[in-house]
Amino acid sequence: MERIKKGKVIYNLRSESIKWDTTKRKKRWIATKVVERFVDSLGERIRFHEEKEVKLNILPSELIRDEYQKDKLTTPS
C-alpha cells in the first residue's frame, strides 16, 4: 500500500501475507512480515514488524477467486 502526496510516495507498506483475524473482539486484517517505509523532509525511515494490524475497507466475503487465472497465464516459448 502506498500514500502519495504531491506526486511523491511518502509511505509504503509491504508484507509477505495478510489474513483476516476473527479471534479478537473486533475482526481485522493482520499483515505478517511487514516492511514500512516513511519518506519525509528528514529522509527515509524503515521499520520492520513481524505482525501489524492493517485497516482495509474490504471484507473477505467481497474477494472472489479467479477460476480462470491459470488459463490467462502465458507459457514460456
MDAnalysis code that builds the backbone (N, CA, C; Angstrom):
import MDAnalysis as mda
import numpy as np

u = mda.Universe.empty(231, n_residues=77, atom_resindex=np.repeat(np.arange(77), 3), trajectory=True)
u.add_TopologyAttr("name", ["N", "CA", "C"] * 77)
u.add_TopologyAttr("resid", np.arange(1, 78))
u.add_TopologyAttr("resname", ["MET", "GLU", "ARG", "ILE", "LYS", "LYS", "GLY", "LYS", "VAL", "ILE", "TYR", "ASN", "LEU", "ARG", "SER", "GLU", "SER", "ILE", "LYS", "TRP", "ASP", "THR", "THR", "LYS", "ARG", "LYS", "LYS", "ARG", "TRP", "ILE", "ALA", "THR", "LYS", "VAL", "VAL", "GLU", "ARG", "PHE", "VAL", "ASP", "SER", "LEU", "GLY", "GLU", "ARG", "ILE", "ARG", "PHE", "HIS", "GLU", "GLU", "LYS", "GLU", "VAL", "LYS", "LEU", "ASN", "ILE", "LEU", "PRO", "SER", "GLU", "LEU", "ILE", "ARG", "ASP", "GLU", "TYR", "GLN", "LYS", "ASP", "LYS", "LEU", "THR", "THR", "PRO", "SER"])
u.atoms.positions = np.array([
    [0.844, -1.159, 0.000],
    [0.000, 0.000, 0.000],
    [0.896, 1.230, 0.000],
    [0.420, 2.256, -0.630],
    [1.195, 3.485, -0.714],
    [0.339, 4.688, -0.373],
    [1.008, 5.713, 0.117],
    [0.392, 7.034, 0.265],
    [1.228, 7.987, -0.574],
    [0.539, 8.780, -1.377],
    [1.220, 9.706, -2.280],
    [0.766, 11.122, -1.960],
    [1.727, 12.050, -1.886],
    [1.429, 13.449, -1.613],
    [2.204, 14.294, -2.617],
    [1.485, 15.114, -3.355],
    [2.090, 15.976, -4.382],
    [2.941, 15.177, -5.359],
    [2.421, 14.016, -5.744],
    [3.096, 13.200, -6.752],
    [4.275, 12.386, -6.251],
    [4.533, 12.399, -4.930],
    [5.664, 11.656, -4.385],
    [5.177, 10.644, -3.352],
    [5.803, 9.481, -3.335],
    [5.469, 8.463, -2.349],
    [6.015, 8.909, -0.999],
    [5.131, 9.012, -0.011],
    [5.568, 9.399, 1.327],
    [5.496, 8.219, 2.301],
    [4.794, 7.144, 1.900],
    [4.647, 5.964, 2.759],
    [4.447, 4.747, 1.879],
    [5.082, 3.654, 2.262],
    [4.928, 2.400, 1.529],
    [4.886, 1.274, 2.551],
    [3.947, 0.353, 2.400],
    [3.831, -0.808, 3.279],
    [3.808, -2.051, 2.418],
    [4.677, -3.002, 2.758],
    [4.717, -4.298, 2.060],
    [4.661, -5.396, 3.104],
    [4.070, -6.519, 2.735],
    [4.050, -7.653, 3.654],
    [4.110, -8.950, 2.859],
    [4.534, -9.996, 3.558],
    [4.612, -11.310, 2.922],
    [3.221, -11.898, 2.731],
    [2.353, -11.667, 3.719],
    [0.985, -12.177, 3.606],
    [0.055, -11.342, 4.470],
    [-1.241, -11.552, 4.254],
    [-2.257, -10.849, 5.033],
    [-3.381, -11.839, 5.303],
    [-3.935, -11.769, 6.526],
    [-5.011, -12.702, 6.882],
    [-6.099, -11.971, 7.645],
    [-7.285, -12.526, 7.576],
    [-8.450, -11.983, 8.272],
    [-8.495, -12.633, 9.648],
    [-8.394, -11.837, 10.700],
    [-8.326, -12.339, 12.063],
    [-9.667, -12.146, 12.751],
    [-10.264, -13.225, 13.204],
    [-11.553, -13.147, 13.899],
    [-11.423, -13.585, 15.354],
    [-10.204, -13.746, 15.861],
    [-10.017, -14.246, 17.221],
    [-10.231, -13.192, 18.293],
    [-10.123, -11.937, 17.962],
    [-10.329, -10.853, 18.929],
    [-11.779, -10.392, 18.869],
    [-12.122, -9.432, 19.730],
    [-13.491, -8.892, 19.725],
    [-13.853, -8.274, 18.393],
    [-12.906, -7.547, 17.809],
    [-13.180, -6.942, 16.511],
    [-12.456, -7.719, 15.419],
    [-13.087, -7.823, 14.298],
    [-12.475, -8.506, 13.167],
    [-11.516, -7.543, 12.492],
    [-10.377, -8.059, 12.034],
    [-9.350, -7.188, 11.484],
    [-8.425, -7.938, 10.542],
    [-7.730, -7.172, 9.715],
    [-6.709, -7.713, 8.839],
    [-5.365, -7.650, 9.566],
    [-4.599, -8.728, 9.497],
    [-3.263, -8.783, 10.092],
    [-2.262, -9.089, 8.983],
    [-1.301, -8.204, 8.808],
    [-0.224, -8.417, 7.844],
    [0.962, -9.036, 8.587],
    [1.657, -9.964, 7.935],
    [2.813, -10.604, 8.549],
    [4.078, -10.273, 7.775],
    [5.182, -10.236, 8.508],
    [6.498, -9.893, 7.960],
    [6.409, -8.595, 7.151],
    [6.164, -7.522, 7.877],
    [5.845, -6.216, 7.293],
    [7.090, -5.322, 7.219],
    [7.195, -4.593, 6.118],
    [8.204, -3.560, 5.955],
    [7.462, -2.257, 5.686],
    [7.683, -1.256, 6.557],
    [7.093, 0.069, 6.385],
    [8.203, 1.043, 6.008],
    [7.948, 1.868, 5.028],
    [8.921, 2.861, 4.582],
    [8.266, 4.240, 4.646],
    [8.900, 5.154, 5.369],
    [8.427, 6.532, 5.516],
    [9.420, 7.450, 4.827],
    [8.925, 8.374, 4.016],
    [9.790, 9.352, 3.354],
    [9.256, 10.738, 3.682],
    [10.117, 11.570, 4.285],
    [9.714, 12.940, 4.615],
    [10.927, 13.854, 4.534],
    [10.800, 15.051, 5.069],
    [11.884, 16.028, 4.975],
    [13.139, 15.579, 5.732],
    [12.995, 14.663, 6.669],
    [14.130, 14.142, 7.426],
    [14.857, 13.020, 6.689],
    [14.271, 12.544, 5.632],
    [14.863, 11.452, 4.858],
    [13.958, 10.240, 4.841],
    [14.568, 9.076, 4.824],
    [13.830, 7.819, 4.717],
    [14.030, 6.999, 5.986],
    [12.926, 6.472, 6.511],
    [12.979, 5.590, 7.680],
    [12.293, 4.291, 7.326],
    [12.849, 3.198, 7.803],
    [12.276, 1.879, 7.529],
    [12.036, 1.174, 8.855],
    [10.869, 0.570, 8.983],
    [10.514, -0.215, 10.176],
    [10.104, -1.618, 9.737],
    [10.463, -2.581, 10.561],
    [10.113, -3.976, 10.318],
    [9.214, -4.461, 11.450],
    [8.182, -5.225, 11.104],
    [7.254, -5.788, 12.082],
    [6.995, -7.250, 11.718],
    [6.912, -8.102, 12.726],
    [6.504, -9.491, 12.469],
    [5.021, -9.523, 12.096],
    [4.206, -8.741, 12.832],
    [2.775, -8.621, 12.535],
    [2.346, -7.178, 12.739],
    [1.371, -6.758, 11.951],
    [0.836, -5.402, 12.074],
    [-0.625, -5.408, 11.648],
    [-1.464, -4.763, 12.446],
    [-2.872, -4.614, 12.068],
    [-2.953, -3.598, 10.940],
    [-3.707, -3.956, 9.905],
    [-3.844, -3.099, 8.728],
    [-5.320, -2.790, 8.535],
    [-5.630, -1.517, 8.355],
    [-7.023, -1.121, 8.128],
    [-7.296, -1.130, 6.635],
    [-8.140, -2.055, 6.214],
    [-8.570, -2.149, 4.818],
    [-10.087, -2.080, 4.786],
    [-10.613, -1.347, 3.861],
    [-12.059, -1.172, 3.753],
    [-12.645, -2.243, 2.832],
    [-12.369, -3.501, 3.180],
    [-12.882, -4.625, 2.399],
    [-13.024, -5.831, 3.325],
    [-14.049, -6.610, 3.109],
    [-14.281, -7.840, 3.874],
    [-13.867, -9.044, 3.036],
    [-13.503, -10.144, 3.664],
    [-13.136, -11.342, 2.901],
    [-14.247, -11.811, 1.957],
    [-15.493, -11.602, 2.345],
    [-16.616, -12.034, 1.501],
    [-16.688, -11.241, 0.194],
    [-16.017, -10.083, 0.144],
    [-16.017, -9.263, -1.064],
    [-14.939, -9.700, -2.060],
    [-14.047, -10.566, -1.625],
    [-12.992, -11.066, -2.504],
    [-13.490, -12.300, -3.241],
    [-13.144, -12.404, -4.504],
    [-13.552, -13.575, -5.278],
    [-12.321, -14.200, -5.926],
    [-12.348, -15.496, -6.062],
    [-11.256, -16.226, -6.688],
    [-11.480, -16.223, -8.202],
    [-10.421, -15.980, -8.929],
    [-10.478, -16.008, -10.395],
    [-10.267, -17.459, -10.844],
    [-11.344, -18.130, -11.154],
    [-11.281, -19.553, -11.528],
    [-10.534, -19.778, -12.837],
    [-10.398, -18.744, -13.655],
    [-9.759, -18.892, -14.966],
    [-8.362, -18.296, -15.010],
    [-7.788, -18.000, -13.857],
    [-6.475, -17.364, -13.812],
    [-5.419, -18.204, -14.528],
    [-5.438, -19.506, -14.317],
    [-4.432, -20.363, -14.961],
    [-4.550, -20.328, -16.482],
    [-5.752, -20.128, -16.998],
    [-5.948, -20.073, -18.445],
    [-5.430, -18.760, -19.043],
    [-5.305, -17.727, -18.221],
    [-4.860, -16.422, -18.699],
    [-3.334, -16.300, -18.733],
    [-2.645, -17.205, -18.033],
    [-1.189, -17.153, -17.979],
    [-0.580, -17.599, -19.307],
    [0.529, -16.981, -19.667],
    [1.219, -17.388, -20.885],
    [2.229, -18.476, -20.547],
    [2.552, -19.295, -21.530],
    [3.542, -20.339, -21.335],
    [4.869, -19.897, -21.961],
    [5.975, -20.332, -21.377],
    [7.273, -19.948, -21.944],
    [7.440, -20.489, -23.355],
    [8.150, -19.725, -24.189],
    [8.378, -20.142, -25.578],
    [9.485, -21.141, -25.688],
])
